[in-house]
Every structure is written in C-alpha cells, then in structure tokens.
Amino acid sequence: MKFNKVLDNCKIYEAGKPIELVVRDYGVDPKDIIKLASNENPYGTSPKVVEKIANLSKNMFMYPDDSMYELKEALAKKFNLTSENFIIGSGSDQVIDFLVKAKCDENSKILVSKTTFAMYEIYGRQAGATILKTKDDEHNLSQFEELYKKEGADIIFLCLPNNPLGECLDKDEVYKFLAKIDKETLVIVDGAYQEYAKYKDVKKAIDPADLIEHFPNTVYLGTFSKAYALGGMRVGYGIGQINIIKTMYKLRPPFNISTLSLAAAIEALKDEEFVQECIALNFSEMKRYEEYAKKRGFSYIESFTNFITIKFDSDYISSEVAQKLLEKGIIVRDLTGYGLNAIRITIGSREQNTKVFNTLDEVFKDLQKQENI
Ligand SMILES: *Cc1c(COP(=O)(O)O)cnc(C)c1O
C-alpha cells in the first residue's frame, strides 16, 4: 500500500527502554532495575499529587474540562501572563507537533542544532520540511546565524538547556540572536529543563513573559514531565502571543489530556517546595557523577539539567557500556545514534547513583577482560 511520501523520510522515535523489557529479556528482578534513561524525576511524584489523583480516580468516566480553565489560570499566575497565552498539550511533544503543522509544508525549512531533541526533526519530516543542522553538536549561535542567513528558515528550535547533551546558552546571547531573526520566522524555545538551569545559574533563566513580549515570533515550551515528576501523565504547555496560540487551537484534538492528568498538573503547581527540593538534590548528586568521570579519566559536558552526558573517547564503546549496564538492570541512554561515543545518564537518587558507580566499575572491568582474551 502506498502512503504519504513524506513518511519515506521519517524515522520512528526510539524511547528509553522500559523496565518491563529488562525483566523480560534479562530476567532481572523489577525491584533491582534502575531506570535512568528518560530524565524522569527519581524522587517520584509529590505525595500531595498522588493523594489528589487517588481520590479522583472515581471520576474517570467523565471527560475532562476541555477549556482546562483551572490549569491555564494557575500557569498564567505562575508566569505572570493571561490564560490566552497558553495551550496545553499531551506532553510538550504535542505542542511541538501543533507548531510544526501550523507553520510548515513541503517547502519549509527547520533549523536545529546538530545534536538535539529528536522530535524536532521527526515532526519536521512528517510535515515534509527540510531539516537544516549546525555543524557543532552543542548549540552554536554563530553557526545558527550563518545558516539562517544563507538558507533562511520557517522555524528555529533552541533547546535551552539541550537534551541529550545538557549544555545551555545564556539568556543574553539568546536575546542578541533573536534580535537578528525575521518576524516571519517562528523561534521555539524549548524549556523542558529550565527549572534546573535557572536553579544552577540565573544567567540561563528565560522568563517566558519577557521572551514573548520582546520577541512576538517566539513560543516557549514547558513540561510537567521532568522537574514536576509527571512523565506518565503527559502534560506540557506552549506559551506565546495570543494570535499564535489561537492558530494552534485549530490543530488541537478535543480533550487532549486526561481528567487525571489535568488534576495532577494543577496539584503539582501547588507544591513548588517539592520541586525545588528535588532540583537541589539533583545537583548535589550530579557532583558525584562529575567526580566519578574525573576519577575514571572520562570527559563530560557541564549539565544544566537532570542528566549528564559522559564521553568515552577511544577507551570504550558506549553501546557496549550501555548494553552491559542493561544486562545488570541499569537503563541509560546510548548516544551512538547521534554519532557520539557517549552515554546520557539521568541523575538518580543517592542510592541509585551509588549502585550505578559500582556497576560501572564492574562493567569497565568486564570490558577490559574481554579485550585481553
Ligand atoms: C522531555 C522533553 C520534552 C517533552 O516531554 P513531554 O513529556 O512530551 O512533555 C520536550 N523537549 C525536551 C528537550 C525534552 O527533553
């Protein structure tokens, strides 16, 4: 059967491996499996949110409030905007989909950093757009500018901080760059890890209200999946000028997040203290990864997120390291698919991280032994 020909150029998104797979394939006891491949909050969901959802489960038979009034009001208050500046998605992934569809067709161009969030390219290709990539793996704004001048672009994606590498541009350099971009080009600032970046270094903080006021051609993306610990509930949002948001509503399916997801997001916004505690623990634990990498002689990218990318140079092959870890019940992300000999590890809880270091020691020993045979 023939399908839309744009799909010939589309790849299937490969999600982090689930715990169930490790149980099935390697016979590891589920309670011994540590999943550090999808940048989830290792401290779990706020107990207040869990309690709220448990009490609401009897409401599952009802459709959610499709206006999402309460959630949008809470977000508007948090970001000092009005609810008309918000669109809610089934994860910020869905908001990316709306934006790409709203702006692109087969003649469009999308400009991204070489190594960045895979969904930008996937949604772009679904729309038939051409994907332009900078040369450097990490965001390099002079390369963005050069390519933009030469080729133009309908959409530019800036991932601040960047997944899967962890680096983050300063707000000031981003603003200088945005001042050079044509008002017809949509610039999407993906702030999936902004809560972490802001905590570590205020120079990285992007204020969505200030961003869209200065640059009406930008849309800011946020998510409840990372710092707010609701990855399983699928809630994200886009923030933009009202005319852009209104256009995106034409693409939104009805009831695009569930009754329980909606309630969870509303409740999670009330427990900022929990979020800040998790972020503080994240960075104290991240120091242990930096020390581990140094001790082992590996380089790593300074991270403003809840994960760290460790590079192996020619000492080890990242896919082998990731595979050996998997067999021992630890799920991490191998970055071979991005052309890097590196792994990305979500920063876990203290106990999880200790186990990761011990298991990595074993893995490196095993791999050396293999070499000597
Ligand atoms: C996790 C992530 C998202 C969105 O996740 P959702 O769960 O769909 O909200 C968006 N961008 C980046 C860079 C991410 O890492």
The ligand as an ORCA input file, in Angstrom:
! r2SCAN-3c Opt
* xyz 0 1
  C      11.276     15.580     27.765
  C      11.387     16.648     26.761
  C      10.282     17.270     26.166
  C       8.855     16.956     26.357
  O       8.448     15.976     27.053
  P       6.900     15.705     27.237
  O       6.911     14.557     28.146
  O       6.328     15.422     25.880
  O       6.312     16.957     27.823
  C      10.475     18.292     25.280
  N      11.686     18.700     24.969
  C      12.767     18.147     25.507
  C      14.082     18.676     25.130
  C      12.675     17.107     26.410
  O      13.769     16.535     26.901
*
